[in-house]
Amino acid sequence: MNPLTEPLANSPELFPHGLDARTDSVSLIRLTEADYAKASFLDGRILGPGVMSRAAAFPEIARAVEEGGLAERADFIFHIGHVGSTLLGRLLGRHPALLSLREPDILRTLARIRAEPEALPRPWSADDFETHLATFLKLWSRSFRPKQRVLIKATSFASELAAEILRRPSQPKAIFMFVSPENYLATILGAEHSPKEAQMLADFRGKRLQNRIGSALHPITSIGALVAMSWASEMCALAAARDSSDRILWLDFDRFLADPAPSLSTCFDHLGASASAEQIAQILSGPDMRTYSKAQEHGYDAKLRSDVLNQARQMFGEEIRRGLDWLAEMAAKHPVVRAAINMGQTS
């Protein structure tokens, strides 16, 4: 028997942390259940003193997964970025029936490979991609207890895989998180580092949006339009999964913040995790609603978010208008963008 079969099958403690597409090797690290609960991101930021990593060839991993009889049984949070997905992942992970995995790095890698196959050091066939995706979905589906189900919170641009993943035979459920275009523009423009992040992802998001609308984008000449393009790219990726709509819960983050208890209850119900009003009240009274979910040493709450958005509207009102105008033009020309906007308005 493959020496990895038993350790991988027995527990999620041996976690597939990274995929090197050049050598087709996987780095494995050891995580406890407490490590999963603490981590905001299961990427390079989780590596630190005392975290040991070992590499294994992907074919060896795939054989071990097959021998161990692992199955796909995870659900997902997909989102457009900066819409409270880390917070929701933490809140839902407080339920004993859910194990929350936040932003596995390999899921990002697979999303980039799907969107930009030409960037690979060697071409992958359709079978290659399926084997890799299926293997990692099975590894991510492992839980610490028999009745515990995994909830994977993806990185924003991993929404490129949302429609494909939701069509899989395992029929996963998903929560799709978003905000209105105006709130998204205010969120990104009003944050210190978010505009730079939007610029870094602009080429990737622009290419994906072009593929969906079937034509080239006109040059984007303002930061407001660039941020609006980011919203459109990620919302179109989510809207592409509408044929799985019976397993999707659309969640507007600002509506969630306005009345979190019923929204959280709806999320638990959607995922099949029974939660009483007392349980929900206890979860919401904990630290998560009062701290910045990506760095919990910092305070952050709904009022501070509202203040930041209002300040951004005052400081960047012209750019917000440019972004909304760009989006309106795109919606007038392209049914795909128009459908994504309508999806956000009706969900």
C-alpha positions in Angstrom: 0.0 0.0 0.0 1.1 3.6 -0.7 2.6 4.9 2.5 0.5 8.1 2.2 -2.8 6.2 1.9 -3.5 5.7 5.6 -2.4 9.2 6.8 -4.4 10.9 4.2 -7.5 8.8 4.7 -7.6 8.9 8.5 -7.6 12.7 9.0 -7.4 16.1 7.4 -4.3 16.8 9.5 -2.0 16.2 6.5 -3.0 19.2 4.4 -2.1 19.7 0.7 -0.7 23.2 0.9 0.8 24.0 -2.5 1.0 22.7 -6.0 4.1 23.2 -8.2 2.7 22.9 -11.7 6.3 22.8 -13.1 7.3 19.6 -11.3 3.7 18.4 -10.6 4.6 18.0 -6.9 2.5 18.8 -3.8 3.7 20.2 -0.5 2.1 18.8 2.6 1.9 20.4 6.0 0.4 19.2 9.3 -2.6 21.1 10.7 -4.7 20.5 13.8 -8.3 21.4 14.0 -7.3 24.5 16.0 -4.9 25.5 13.2 -7.8 25.3 10.7 -10.0 27.4 13.0 -7.3 30.0 13.5 -6.1 30.4 9.9 -7.6 33.2 7.8 -5.8 31.9 4.7 -4.5 28.4 3.9 -1.7 29.8 1.8 1.9 30.9 2.3 0.7 33.0 5.3 0.1 29.9 7.4 3.7 28.8 7.1 5.9 29.9 10.0 8.1 28.6 12.8 7.3 25.0 13.6 5.3 24.3 10.5 7.0 21.4 8.7 6.5 20.8 5.0 7.3 17.8 2.8 6.9 17.4 -0.9 5.3 14.4 -2.7 4.8 13.8 -6.4 1.2 14.4 -7.4 0.7 10.9 -9.0 1.7 9.4 -5.6 -0.9 11.7 -3.9 -3.6 10.7 -6.4 -2.9 7.0 -5.9 -3.2 7.4 -2.2 -6.5 9.2 -2.5 -7.8 6.5 -4.7 -6.6 3.7 -2.5 -8.1 5.5 0.6 -11.6 5.6 -1.0 -11.9 9.4 -0.3 -15.0 11.1 -1.7 -16.0 14.6 -2.6 -18.4 16.1 0.0 -17.5 19.7 0.5 -19.6 22.8 0.2 -18.4 26.3 -0.8 -18.4 30.0 -0.3 -17.7 31.8 -3.6 -17.6 35.6 -3.7 -16.4 38.7 -5.6 -13.8 39.8 -3.0 -13.9 42.2 0.0 -17.5 41.2 0.8 -17.2 39.6 4.2 -16.5 36.0 3.0 -13.8 35.5 5.6 -16.1 36.7 8.3 -18.9 34.4 7.2 -16.5 31.5 6.9 -15.4 32.1 10.5 -19.0 32.4 11.8 -20.2 29.2 10.0 -17.1 27.4 11.2 -18.1 28.0 14.8 -20.8 25.3 14.3 -19.5 21.9 15.3 -21.0 20.3 12.2 -18.8 22.5 9.9 -15.1 22.6 9.3 -14.2 25.8 7.6 -11.3 25.9 5.1 -10.4 29.4 4.1 -8.7 30.0 0.8 -6.7 26.9 0.0 -3.8 28.0 -2.1 -4.1 25.1 -4.6 -7.7 26.1 -5.5 -6.2 29.5 -6.6 -3.6 27.6 -8.7 -6.3 25.5 -10.4 -8.4 28.6 -11.1 -5.4 30.2 -12.8 -4.6 27.1 -14.8 -8.2 26.9 -16.0 -8.3 30.5 -17.0 -4.7 30.7 -18.4 -3.7 27.3 -19.6 -1.0 28.8 -21.8 0.9 29.9 -18.7 1.6 26.3 -17.7 5.1 24.9 -18.3 3.6 22.0 -20.1 0.0 21.6 -21.5 -2.6 19.8 -19.4 -5.2 17.7 -21.1 -8.8 17.7 -19.9 -8.1 14.5 -18.1 -5.1 16.1 -16.4 -7.2 18.9 -15.0 -10.0 16.6 -13.9 -7.6 14.3 -12.1 -6.0 17.2 -10.2 -9.3 18.9 -9.4 -11.0 15.7 -8.2 -8.0 14.6 -6.1 -7.8 17.9 -4.2 -11.6 18.2 -3.8 -11.5 14.8 -2.1 -8.6 15.8 0.1 -10.3 19.1 1.1 -13.5 17.1 1.9 -11.9 15.2 4.8 -13.2 16.1 8.3 -12.2 15.5 11.9 -15.5 13.8 12.8 -18.0 11.6 10.8 -20.8 14.1 11.0 -18.7 17.1 10.2 -18.9 18.6 6.7 -16.3 20.8 5.1 -17.0 24.3 3.9 -14.4 25.8 1.6 -14.2 29.5 1.4 -12.5 30.3 -2.0 -10.3 33.2 -3.1 -12.3 35.7 -5.1 -10.9 34.8 -8.5 -11.4 31.1 -7.8 -15.0 31.9 -8.7 -13.8 31.1 -12.2 -14.3 27.4 -11.2 -17.6 27.9 -9.4 -19.9 26.7 -12.2 -17.6 23.8 -13.0 -17.4 22.7 -9.4 -21.2 23.0 -8.8 -21.9 20.7 -11.8 -19.9 17.9 -10.3 -21.7 14.6 -9.4 -21.2 15.3 -5.7 -23.7 18.3 -6.2 -22.1 20.6 -3.6 -24.0 23.5 -2.2 -22.6 27.0 -2.3 -23.1 30.5 -0.8 -22.4 33.3 -3.3 -21.4 36.5 -1.6 -21.6 40.0 -3.3 -22.4 43.6 -2.7 -23.9 46.2 -5.0 -21.6 47.9 -7.6 -21.7 51.2 -5.7 -20.8 49.6 -2.4 -18.0 47.6 -4.0 -16.5 50.7 -5.6 -16.6 52.5 -2.2 -15.1 49.5 -0.4 -12.2 49.1 -2.8 -11.4 52.8 -3.3 -11.7 53.5 0.4 -9.2 50.9 1.5 -5.5 51.6 1.7 -4.2 48.6 -0.2 -7.3 47.4 -2.2 -6.8 49.7 -5.3 -3.3 48.3 -5.7 -4.6 44.7 -5.4 -7.3 45.5 -8.1 -4.6 46.8 -10.4 -2.5 43.7 -9.9 -5.5 41.4 -10.8 -6.7 43.7 -13.6 -5.2 41.7 -16.5 -6.4 38.4 -15.2 -9.9 39.6 -14.5 -10.0 41.5 -17.8 -9.1 38.4 -19.7 -11.7 36.4 -18.0 -14.4 39.0 -18.6 -13.4 39.3 -22.3 -13.8 35.5 -22.6 -17.3 35.8 -21.2 -18.5 38.7 -23.3 -16.8 37.4 -26.4 -15.0 40.6 -27.4 -12.1 42.7 -26.3 -12.5 45.4 -23.7 -11.9 49.0 -24.6 -8.9 50.5 -22.7 -9.7 51.3 -19.1 -8.6 54.8 -18.3 -9.7 55.4 -14.7 -9.4 53.5 -11.4 -13.1 53.7 -11.0 -13.7 51.8 -14.3 -11.0 49.3 -13.4 -12.7 48.5 -10.1 -16.1 48.3 -11.8 -14.5 45.8 -14.3 -13.3 43.7 -11.3 -16.9 43.6 -10.0 -18.2 42.6 -13.4 -15.6 39.9 -14.0 -16.3 38.2 -10.7 -20.1 38.6 -10.8 -20.2 37.2 -14.3 -18.2 34.2 -13.0 -20.8 33.6 -10.3 -23.8 34.2 -12.6 -22.4 31.5 -15.0 -23.4 28.9 -12.3 -27.1 29.7 -12.5 -27.9 26.2 -13.9 -27.1 25.0 -10.3 -29.3 27.7 -8.8 -31.2 25.2 -6.6 -28.0 24.7 -4.6 -26.9 28.3 -4.5 -27.7 30.8 -1.8 -27.0 34.4 -2.9 -26.0 36.6 0.0 -25.6 40.4 -0.1 -23.1 41.2 2.6 -24.6 44.6 3.4 -28.0 43.0 3.9 -26.4 40.4 6.1 -24.8 43.1 8.3 -28.1 45.0 8.6 -29.7 41.9 10.3 -27.2 39.1 10.7 -29.1 36.6 12.8 -31.8 35.6 10.2 -29.2 35.7 7.5 -26.8 33.4 9.4 -29.7 31.1 10.2 -30.5 30.9 6.5 -26.9 30.0 5.7 -26.9 27.2 8.3 -30.2 25.8 6.9 -28.8 26.0 3.4 -25.8 23.9 4.4 -27.9 21.4 6.3 -26.5 22.4 9.7 -29.2 22.8 12.3 -28.7 25.9 14.5 -31.0 27.1 17.2 -31.6 30.8 17.9 -29.5 30.5 21.0 -26.6 29.0 19.1 -26.8 31.8 16.5 -26.9 34.5 19.2 -23.9 33.0 20.9 -21.9 32.9 17.6 -22.8 36.5 16.8 -21.9 37.7 20.3 -18.4 36.2 20.0 -15.3 38.1 18.7 -15.9 37.6 15.0 -18.4 40.4 14.6 -16.1 42.9 16.4 -12.8 42.1 14.7 -11.2 42.3 11.3 -11.6 38.7 10.1 -8.4 38.6 8.1 -6.4 39.9 11.0 -8.3 39.5 14.2 -5.9 41.5 16.3 -7.6 44.6 14.7 -11.1 45.8 15.7 -13.7 46.1 13.0 -17.5 46.1 13.0 -20.5 47.1 10.9 -20.5 50.7 12.1 -16.8 51.1 11.2 -17.5 49.6 7.8 -20.3 52.1 7.2 -18.2 55.0 8.2 -15.4 53.9 5.9 -17.8 53.6 3.0 -19.3 57.0 3.6 -15.9 58.5 3.8 -15.0 56.8 0.5 -18.1 58.2 -1.2 -17.0 61.7 -0.2 -13.4 61.3 -1.2 -13.8 59.3 -4.4 -17.3 60.2 -5.6 -16.1 61.1 -9.1 -14.3 57.7 -9.5 -17.4 55.9 -8.2 -19.5 57.7 -10.8 -17.0 56.7 -13.5 -17.1 53.1 -12.4 -20.9 53.0 -12.4 -21.0 54.7 -15.9 -18.6 52.1 -17.2 -20.7 49.3 -15.9 -23.9 50.8 -17.4 -22.2 51.0 -20.8 -21.1 47.4 -20.5 -24.6 46.2 -19.5 -26.1 48.0 -22.4 -23.8 46.2 -24.8 -23.4 42.8 -23.3 -26.2 40.5 -22.0 -23.8 38.6 -19.8 -22.9 41.7 -17.8 -26.6 42.8 -17.7 -27.6 39.3 -16.4 -24.9 39.6 -13.7 -26.2 43.0 -12.6 -29.8 41.7 -12.6 -28.7 38.6 -10.5 -27.3 40.9 -7.8 -30.5 43.0 -7.8 -32.9 40.1 -7.5 -31.0 37.9 -5.1 
